[in-house]
Amino acid sequence: MWLALSGLFRARWTKEIHGEWKRNLLKNRTDLTIEQLDRTSELMDQAIPDACVYDYENLVSGLSLPIWMTAMFWQQRFVAMLA
């Protein structure tokens, strides 16, 4: 977030990426609640309004990756598309 707010990095994420980091954080940090993490993702979206990408699904289905990347990125194809 600091790099994105400083202009050194152009942040991009989707609602699916938000869901993934929240799910993983809740597994490892039992002291946190989903409400806290929802608030964090809302603040992220407010701080960098153009970071959350919408209507990208048709790009993901048309994404063509080299065979060696296919297995690696199949589960993370929306991340690869944003890159």
WOPEQUI-V809414 format. One record per residue. N is the residue number from 1. RES is the residue in one small letter. NEAR is the number of other C-alpha atoms within 12 Angstrom. D_FIRST is the distance of its C-alpha to the first C-alpha in Angstrom with 1 decimal. Layout:
N|RES|NEAR|D_FIRST, N|RES|NEAR|D_FIRST
This chain:
1|m|21|0.0, 2|w|13|3.8, 3|l|11|5.5, 4|a|19|5.1, 5|l|18|6.0, 6|s|12|8.4, 7|g|11|9.9, 8|l|10|10.2, 9|f|13|8.8, 10|r|19|9.7, 11|a|26|7.8, 12|r|27|10.7, 13|w|30|11.7, 14|t|29|14.8, 15|k|24|16.3, 16|e|23|17.8, 17|i|25|14.6, 18|h|28|13.5, 19|g|19|17.0, 20|e|21|17.0, 21|w|21|14.1, 22|k|25|15.6, 23|r|19|19.1, 24|n|16|18.4, 25|l|19|16.7, 26|l|19|19.7, 27|k|14|22.1, 28|n|12|20.9, 29|r|15|20.1, 30|t|14|23.2, 31|d|12|22.3, 32|l|18|19.6, 33|t|17|20.7, 34|i|21|19.8, 35|e|13|19.8, 36|q|17|17.0, 37|l|24|14.8, 38|d|22|15.9, 39|r|16|14.9, 40|t|20|11.3, 41|s|28|11.2, 42|e|19|12.9, 43|l|17|10.6, 44|m|25|7.7, 45|d|24|10.5, 46|q|15|11.7, 47|a|18|8.7, 48|i|24|8.6, 49|p|20|12.2, 50|d|17|13.1, 51|a|26|10.5, 52|c|25|12.9, 53|v|24|16.0, 54|y|19|19.4, 55|d|13|22.9, 56|y|22|22.2, 57|e|18|24.7, 58|n|12|27.5, 59|l|17|25.5, 60|v|22|24.9, 61|s|15|28.7, 62|g|12|29.6, 63|l|22|27.3, 64|s|16|29.7, 65|l|18|28.6, 66|p|11|30.9, 67|i|10|32.8, 68|w|10|31.1, 69|m|15|27.7, 70|t|15|29.0, 71|a|12|29.3, 72|m|14|26.0, 73|f|20|24.0, 74|w|20|26.2, 75|q|16|24.3, 76|q|21|20.9, 77|r|27|22.4, 78|f|29|19.8, 79|v|26|17.1, 80|a|24|19.6, 81|m|24|20.3, 82|l|24|16.7, 83|a|15|16.8
